[in-house]
Amino acid sequence: MKYDIIIIGSGPGGYVTAIRSSQLGFKVAVVEKENLGGICLNWGCIPTKALLKSAQVYDYLKHVDEYGLKAEAIDKDFEAVVKRSRNVAEGMSKGVQFLMKKNKIDVIDGFGKIKPGKKVDVTDADGNVTEYSADHIIIATGARSRELPSLPQDGKKVIGYREAMTLPEQPKKMIVVGSGAIGVEFAHFYNSMGTEVTIVEFLSNLVPLEDVDVSKQFERSFKKSGIKVMTSSSVESVDTSGEGVKAVVKTKKGEEILEADIVLSAVGIKSNIENIGLEDVGIVTDRDKILVNDFYQTNIPGYYAIGDVVPGPALAHVASAEGITCVEKIAGLHTDKIDYGNIPGCTYATPEIASVGLTEAKAKEEGYEIKVGKFPFSASGKAKAAGTPDGFVKVIFDAKYGEWLGCHMIGAGVTDMIAEAVVARKLETTGHEVLKAIHPHPTMSEAVMEAVADAYGEVIHL
């Protein structure tokens, strides 16, 4: 059972790496303990977007009169919404199965544990252990919901993102702890479905990694939609002994007790690096991450790691890019290291958030003299016609050389717009070049051009 490459984990890091490896002529196997496609496809990125689409359609129906239309007896079927989400995930998983067969990749079901000598033990569902070997072993085991000592998850009243996707019935009240992408997306979904939602964030702003202008706009939108927002607050303890949950929340003003049916813990992720043989092989880790070089080699020759188990943004598209870079380097191709300063981040709540590069505060902190431009969607003909005028595009340029330092968007459809900034930054496009690239009208994307124009004092529609 000898392969050129064995990959442990079949998420967007693992399965993409396997396919690229096969394209490069390697004999490849993937070890997967659960479902092909990993957490992202089965319990993360894809099914959550299906839930959010149902929420969006339901929201449109509730406001149909604003579009000159009439509809009666509008309601939702929570169980059917969840079922649709699961069906989408299952369909995508079958798609990955097809890709494995198409690319002649062996899928080994079971739990993989690495051993010295470039070997992997795989334990199947019946407890049987089979040994495999390869010239190169790539760890892509991903991550899971992180638990706080003050917020232990029981899977019923205090839950993580997996349980939040498949609740048997809709809760009347929910507390969401953490306002990263996972937290705010579920907060938006359940609020749209009619659940009374409170979101608790330890830092002073929601979506705290975003540009502060985006965070403030997002908080206004959440409050407008009826979500209770508690920033600079922390859950100190939870009591699940009663019918629901009582959470003690520490705020600037003191402690407050919140009651709900469910508490969703969305305080980050924990890398899946336990019990996979790292210590046996001698692979070095630090702060819950496997240490690797620019091409994802660990300190032990023949062993590599990509995705959520290594330092860097825990994003599906990052894991895929890391895996491709890793195997192309193994194949001897000329491969550039990934530019982590040009990784786009997207949040799919309503409003959507998309960003890349430096925030305004970070650009100033790094000593840049900057030009900042901002264009609100309230001045966009397309946004007004679509009934989605909230939000804006914000751009940041180096005043001296015109380098595009950062782009931050909040509003409808912005996750589909951010790639313009990513590609432009990759090509070292200047502000004037973006400004002179004709954008179609009316579109949401022309707000990018208008924001750049604002930065250079040439904006037309403000």
Order of alpha helices (4+ residues) and beta strands (2+ residues): beta-alpha-beta-alpha-alpha-alpha-beta-beta-beta-beta-beta-beta-alpha-beta-alpha-beta-alpha-beta-beta-beta-beta-beta-beta-alpha-beta-beta-beta-alpha-beta-beta-alpha-beta-alpha-beta-beta-alpha-alpha-alpha
